[in-house]
Structures are given as C-alpha cells and as structure tokens.
Amino acid sequence: MSLKTTLLAATAAVAFALPAFAGGIEILDAYARSSGAMAQSGAAFMTIRNSGDTDDRLIAVASDAAARVELHTHIEDENGVMRMREVEGGFAIPAGGDHILQRGGDHIMFMGLTGPFVQDEMVTVTLTFESSGALTVEIPVDNARMPMMGAMDQGDMGDQGDMGSESN
C-alpha cells in the first residue's frame, strides 16, 4: 500500500470518527450511498443531535454532488406502497434530543448526481439549521453498509418518477 493510499485511508477514518458541530448541533455516524457507479441518485444518513436547550430545525441542504439535493421521507400511499417525498419545512431537532436520518425514513436525497459516489470518498454537504445556521459536513461514502435492523432497505432508491418535489 502506498503512503498516499495509507494517508487517504487514515484521513477518511478520522473524518468518519469525528462528529461535526454547529452551535448545539452535532452530526454523528453520517454516511452516504448510491446504488452503483451508474446511479443517478444517492442518499445520506446520520444522527443529528441537539445538545442545546432550545429546539432547532434542519431547514435546507445543499451539495455540489448533485443537481438537486432535498430533505426526504418515506410516506405510505393509499395502496400501501412506500414513496419518497420531499419534506417542506424540514426536520425538527428537539432540544436535548436526536433526529435520525435513516434508510426507510427521513434522509437527504441527491438527484442527478454529478459523479458516482465512490466507496470511501467524501461527499461535502451543507446543512442549514433554523437557529444554528449552516454546517458543512464531509460525509464518507459507504455503499456496502447494511441498514439497521428493522429499517427498510431503499435498494436502488426508487423510481426516479417517485422522487419529485411533491410533499405531504
């Protein structure tokens, strides 16, 4: 293994291990994934912890990794089919609490990827919070990571037609 490869691996390990902070907001266990080298979409997952004494809200997300980046959730339609939908108004982060972005639930959706999500590389994402402001995070790509027990696997992250900007 070359020195450059070793240093890159060590840097990625440190970045993955260290949480990001803004005000009372802390980002933990973040990772991004896509469904393959030719994928047009991807997603990011993490735990957002608010150690402050006032509620906050994740209201926007941005990244150069895709043409569109949105806050999404899964909603069951009238036929019992789970569909991804943009969440207008963002995600509440309670004071002294966590909000988990996970597969099969709330997540960050990347549509129209500008390049593939390559295993162990980083995706730069800026999270904007209502009270805490903007926080830029380097999120490691982990395409091999399995979902937590009980979480629904997004597989190829759905049909592009189901990822429009409709909201519920």
DARAHU-V657824 format. One record per helix or strand of 3 or more residues. SS is the DSSP state (hx for helix, st for strand). FROM is the first residue (numbers start at 1). TO is the last residue. If there is no record, write none. Layout:
# DARAHU-V657824
SS/FROM/TO  SS/FROM/TO
This chain:
# DARAHU-V657824
hx/3/17  st/20/22  st/25/34  st/41/50  st/56/62  st/66/76  st/82/86  st/91/93  st/97/101  st/107/113  st/122/129  st/133/141  hx/160/163
